[in-house]
Amino acid sequence: MLVQRPAAPPRTSRSQQVDPDEDAATGDHQAQVIVVGAGPAGSAAALHLARSGVDVLLLEKGTFPRDKVCGDGLTPRGVQQLVRMGVDIDAPGWMRTKGMRWVCEGRQVHIDWPSSGAHPDFGLTRSRHDFDDVLVRQAVAAGARLCMETKATGPLTDRAGRITGVNSVAGADKRPRKYHAPVVIAADGASARTALAMGLERDPGKPIATAARRYYRSGARTHDPYLELWADLVCSRTARDLPGYGWIFPLGDGRVNVGLGALPHRGHGTVDLRATMDRWLTRMPSHWGLREENADSPLLSAALPMGFNRTPQYRRGLLLVGDSGGMVSPWSGEGIVQAMEAGEVAAETVALALHRPSGPGRERALHQYASEVNRRWGRYYRLGNTVADLVFARYGYRPLLNRRVMASPTLVRTLARLLTHGTDAPADDLIDSVVRGVVRMVPAPSRRARALDALRR
Ligand SMILES: Cc1cc2nc3c(=O)[nH]c(=O)nc-3n(C[C@H](O)[C@H](O)[C@H](O)COP(=O)(O)OP(=O)(O)OC[C@H]3O[C@@H](n4cnc5c(N)ncnc54)[C@H](O)[C@@H]3O)c2cc1C
C-alpha cells in the first residue's frame, strides 16, 4: 500500500509516495474528511475539498491505473466538470466528439452538441483505464492524501451511531488499519458497501440497469467524431426489443468501445447481454472489423444504479456521492458527470460545514448536501424514473427514436437535450425553455416526504 501526498509547497507539484507505517507514527490516520473510493466521484470530492484547504484522505482499494467497466463517453456537461477540475483536456489521450448519431430502423440522424455557450460544444472519450488515473493525480496535486490498496471494510461509529471514520485493510497482507474523521464521503461505487453498513438500503422501486462493454480494434470507426447509439436492438432469447440501447464509442487510439445496457424487462425479465450483443454485431458491416479476431478485451458487465435509488444522500456524518447514491441518469445511463458534479457539491457543503463547531449547526449545514442534489436533479430524475418504468423497461428506446421522430430535427434536438440533461438555467434557447418547462412541471419531493423517507430508512 502506498500513501501519495503532494510535495509541499506548491500544492500543484508532483506527488510523493510515503510509507504508510511512517504515517501511522505521525498521526496521519486522522483527517478532516475521509473519502472512500477514487473513481470520478471520490477524486472530484477530494480535489475540491483539498482546494478549499480541507485535510482530506482518499482511500482506494485498487492500484491505478486500473480498468473499470464503462462506455468511456462524456457529454459536454462532463467536459465542463473536467475543466473545473483543472484537467488538461488538450493533452494526448482525449478524443473529442462533435455530437451523437442515433441509429434506428435503417435510419440515422446526427445531433451536434449545442453550440449556444452554456456548455462546451464538444464531448470527450477516454478509456477509464487512463481517465480515473488522470483524475486521481489531479486530486493528489491539489493536496489530497491518497492511500492505494486500502479497502474500507466498515464504518467506525460513536454511541449515537454517527460515523467517525472507517476500518480498513491495507496492502497484499491485509494489515488492519483505522482512519478517523468527523465526516466521511462514500464514493465506493455501485456496491455501496459503506452506505449499506450505515443502514442505507437501495430503494427497490427505482431502476437499476445492467450494461456490458467490450473493446475492439477498428481502424474504420476509431476516429468517428460521433457517439453512436442504436435504438432498435433485439433480445436474443425473446426477439423482443431490448429495454435499453447499444453504443459504439470511438477512442481515437485504434479502438472502439462497444456495449449495450438494459433495464430488467417488464415482460420477460433479465436480458442475456452477451447473446444480444452477438446478435447485434452480425448486423454491422464487416469492414468495421467488430469481429472476434479484433476483440481487445473480454465482454464485461456491471450494474448501473439509477435515479437516486439510495437515499437520503446524507445521514449521520456520511455523504453518498456518485454510484453509491444511485446517481446514474435514468434517461441515458450516464453516471460520470453526475459523480463529478455531486463530488463538487459534497466538497463545497462539507468545507462550509467544517467552519461550524460540531453539533446541531454543523449537522444542519451537512444536510444541505441532500437538499442541493435534489434541487439539481430531483425533478429530472423523478420524470426519468417514470419514463424508464413506463417506456424504456417495456418497449426500449424505439418509441422515442423511431423513424417518425427522426424525421423532425426539432423533436430530435429536444429529445437529445432531455436524454443528456443538456439544459441549464438560464435557458439558452427555445428547446432549453421547453425541456426545462417540462421538468419543472414534475412535482419535487416535498421536504416532509424526504424527512419521512429518511426516518423510514
Ligand atoms: C458498461 C457500463 C457503461 C457505462 N458507460 C458510461 C458512459 O459512457 N458514460 C458515463 O457517464 N457513465 C457510464 N457508465 C456509468 C459510470 O461508469 C458510473 O456511473 C461511474 O463510474 C460512477 O463513478 P463513481 O466514482 O461513483 O464510482 P466508480 O467509478 O465505481 O468508483 C468507485 C471506486 O471506489 C473503489 N472502492 C470500492 N469499494 C471500496 C472500498 N471498500 N474501499 C476503498 N475503495 C473502494 C473502487 O475500486 C473504485 O475505484 C457506465 C457504466 C457501465 C457499467
Ligand as a Chemical Component Dictionary entry (heavy atoms), coordinates in Angstrom:
data_LIG
# 
_chem_comp.id                   LIG 
_chem_comp.type                 NON-POLYMER 
_chem_comp.pdbx_formal_charge   0 
_chem_comp.three_letter_code    LIG 
# 
loop_
_chem_comp_atom.comp_id 
_chem_comp_atom.atom_id 
_chem_comp_atom.alt_atom_id 
_chem_comp_atom.type_symbol 
_chem_comp_atom.charge 
_chem_comp_atom.model_Cartn_x 
_chem_comp_atom.model_Cartn_y 
_chem_comp_atom.model_Cartn_z 
_chem_comp_atom.pdbx_ordinal 
LIG C1  C1  C 0 -20.995 -0.919 -19.033 1  
LIG C2  C2  C 0 -21.125 0.465  -18.483 2  
LIG C3  C3  C 0 -21.014 1.550  -19.347 3  
LIG C4  C4  C 0 -21.097 2.845  -18.855 4  
LIG N1  N1  N 0 -20.901 3.880  -19.727 5  
LIG C5  C5  C 0 -20.897 5.154  -19.283 6  
LIG C6  C6  C 0 -20.589 6.222  -20.161 7  
LIG O1  O1  O 0 -20.257 6.021  -21.331 8  
LIG N2  N2  N 0 -20.629 7.476  -19.663 9  
LIG C7  C7  C 0 -20.954 7.741  -18.363 10 
LIG O2  O2  O 0 -21.007 8.913  -17.964 11 
LIG N3  N3  N 0 -21.220 6.729  -17.485 12 
LIG C8  C8  C 0 -21.179 5.447  -17.913 13 
LIG N4  N4  N 0 -21.402 4.415  -17.033 14 
LIG C9  C9  C 0 -21.628 4.744  -15.613 15 
LIG C10 C10 C 0 -20.302 5.097  -14.911 16 
LIG O3  O3  O 0 -19.345 4.095  -15.160 17 
LIG C11 C11 C 0 -20.507 5.248  -13.397 18 
LIG O4  O4  O 0 -21.668 5.969  -13.144 19 
LIG C12 C12 C 0 -19.301 5.972  -12.750 20 
LIG O5  O5  O 0 -18.153 5.183  -12.837 21 
LIG C13 C13 C 0 -19.594 6.294  -11.272 22 
LIG O6  O6  O 0 -18.440 6.798  -10.651 23 
LIG P1  P1  P 0 -18.168 6.560  -9.078  24 
LIG O7  O7  O 0 -16.926 7.309  -8.764  25 
LIG O8  O8  O 0 -19.398 6.858  -8.330  26 
LIG O9  O9  O 0 -17.942 5.004  -8.918  27 
LIG P2  P2  P 0 -16.762 4.020  -9.531  28 
LIG O10 O10 O 0 -16.330 4.603  -10.816 29 
LIG O11 O11 O 0 -17.336 2.697  -9.478  30 
LIG O12 O12 O 0 -15.600 4.216  -8.498  31 
LIG C14 C14 C 0 -15.655 3.627  -7.218  32 
LIG C15 C15 C 0 -14.230 3.460  -6.697  33 
LIG O13 O13 O 0 -14.299 3.034  -5.337  34 
LIG C16 C16 C 0 -13.357 1.997  -5.131  35 
LIG N5  N5  N 0 -13.845 1.197  -4.000  36 
LIG C17 C17 C 0 -14.942 0.397  -3.966  37 
LIG N6  N6  N 0 -15.109 -0.142 -2.737  38 
LIG C18 C18 C 0 -14.097 0.334  -1.979  39 
LIG C19 C19 C 0 -13.720 0.148  -0.617  40 
LIG N7  N7  N 0 -14.421 -0.651 0.201   41 
LIG N8  N8  N 0 -12.623 0.778  -0.142  42 
LIG C20 C20 C 0 -11.889 1.592  -0.959  43 
LIG N9  N9  N 0 -12.199 1.794  -2.271  44 
LIG C21 C21 C 0 -13.294 1.192  -2.768  45 
LIG C22 C22 C 0 -13.321 1.245  -6.445  46 
LIG O14 O14 O 0 -12.124 0.490  -6.595  47 
LIG C23 C23 C 0 -13.425 2.406  -7.442  48 
LIG O15 O15 O 0 -12.169 2.919  -7.783  49 
LIG C24 C24 C 0 -21.332 3.096  -17.487 50 
LIG C25 C25 C 0 -21.448 2.007  -16.604 51 
LIG C26 C26 C 0 -21.349 0.703  -17.094 52 
LIG C27 C27 C 0 -21.449 -0.455 -16.144 53 
# 
loop_
_chem_comp_bond.comp_id 
_chem_comp_bond.atom_id_1 
_chem_comp_bond.atom_id_2 
_chem_comp_bond.value_order 
_chem_comp_bond.pdbx_ordinal 
LIG C1  C2  SING 1  
LIG C2  C3  SING 2  
LIG C2  C26 DOUB 3  
LIG C3  C4  DOUB 4  
LIG C4  N1  SING 5  
LIG C4  C24 SING 6  
LIG N1  C5  DOUB 7  
LIG C5  C6  SING 8  
LIG C5  C8  SING 9  
LIG C6  O1  DOUB 10 
LIG C6  N2  SING 11 
LIG N2  C7  SING 12 
LIG C7  O2  DOUB 13 
LIG C7  N3  SING 14 
LIG N3  C8  DOUB 15 
LIG C8  N4  SING 16 
LIG N4  C9  SING 17 
LIG N4  C24 SING 18 
LIG C9  C10 SING 19 
LIG C10 O3  SING 20 
LIG C10 C11 SING 21 
LIG C11 O4  SING 22 
LIG C11 C12 SING 23 
LIG C12 O5  SING 24 
LIG C12 C13 SING 25 
LIG C13 O6  SING 26 
LIG O6  P1  SING 27 
LIG P1  O7  DOUB 28 
LIG P1  O8  SING 29 
LIG P1  O9  SING 30 
LIG O9  P2  SING 31 
LIG P2  O10 DOUB 32 
LIG P2  O11 SING 33 
LIG P2  O12 SING 34 
LIG O12 C14 SING 35 
LIG C14 C15 SING 36 
LIG C15 O13 SING 37 
LIG C15 C23 SING 38 
LIG O13 C16 SING 39 
LIG C16 N5  SING 40 
LIG C16 C22 SING 41 
LIG N5  C17 SING 42 
LIG N5  C21 SING 43 
LIG C17 N6  DOUB 44 
LIG N6  C18 SING 45 
LIG C18 C19 SING 46 
LIG C18 C21 DOUB 47 
LIG C19 N7  SING 48 
LIG C19 N8  DOUB 49 
LIG N8  C20 SING 50 
LIG C20 N9  DOUB 51 
LIG N9  C21 SING 52 
LIG C22 O14 SING 53 
LIG C22 C23 SING 54 
LIG C23 O15 SING 55 
LIG C24 C25 DOUB 56 
LIG C25 C26 SING 57 
LIG C26 C27 SING 58 
# 
